[in-house]
Every structure is written in structure tokens, then in C-alpha cells.
């Protein structure tokens, strides 16, 4: 009989960092404490939430909401190709807002015709 895996769980903030959803571990922790991550439909409030293979996450990143399933726990933070093997998208990303499209800051100045926008 095979021995049980050494780590059947992993800290959520570390997994998010290894899976490249956050640029740093501290930013991953802020995602967790900033009410932007749901695990199995429940809001996560702590970065040390135990994550398991098979958990379904909902991540609110910027203007997008991503739904993913954890396929593996991370051993290290490797290249992006390795990070993509840790999860699978269960649904295409959806927009959180139906806000107006982005407009350059000086768009009004360009309409004047006489003045150049800097």
C-alpha cells in the first residue's frame, strides 16, 4: 500500500502565488483577505485556508471573475507552463462590470482641435 502524500493540503495564498494568479505571496494573501476568493462557494477570509485537490475556486481579479478547479498542489513556483497544470478553467472568465470602455485621460483635450493632447 502506498504511503499517504506528505501534504494533502496547501495554504491558499501559496498556491495562488505558485499558480501565478498573484505576482507575490503578499499580494496573494491580500486577495484572500480582500474578499476576492471563494472556495466551494464560501468566502475565504484568511490566507492560510487549507486548499485540497478538487476544490473549486472563484477568483475576482480586476474586472474578471474566473472559476477554476484545483488539479494539483504546487511543489514550487515554476514557469507559466508548469503553473497551468495546477488548475483547469471550469467556465470562461466573466466580466464583473458592464462599465463604459476605457477612455484615455486626455480624450477631451483632443476634441478641441486647436490644442494638442500631451
HELIX and SHEET records of a PDB file:
HELIX    1   1 UNK A   12  UNK A   18  1                                   7    
HELIX    2   2 UNK A   25  UNK A   33  1                                   9    
HELIX    3   3 UNK A   80  UNK A   83  1                                   4    
HELIX    4   4 UNK A   84  UNK A   86  5                                   3    
HELIX    5   5 UNK A  107  UNK A  110  1                                   4    
SHEET    1   A 2 UNK A  10  UNK A  11  0                                        
SHEET    2   A 2 UNK A  50  UNK A  51 -1                                        
SHEET    1   B 5 UNK A  42  UNK A  43  0                                        
SHEET    2   B 5 UNK A  37  UNK A  39 -1                                        
SHEET    3   B 5 UNK A  56  UNK A  61 -1                                        
SHEET    4   B 5 UNK A  64  UNK A  70 -1                                        
SHEET    5   B 5 UNK A  87  UNK A  95 -1                                        
END                                                                             
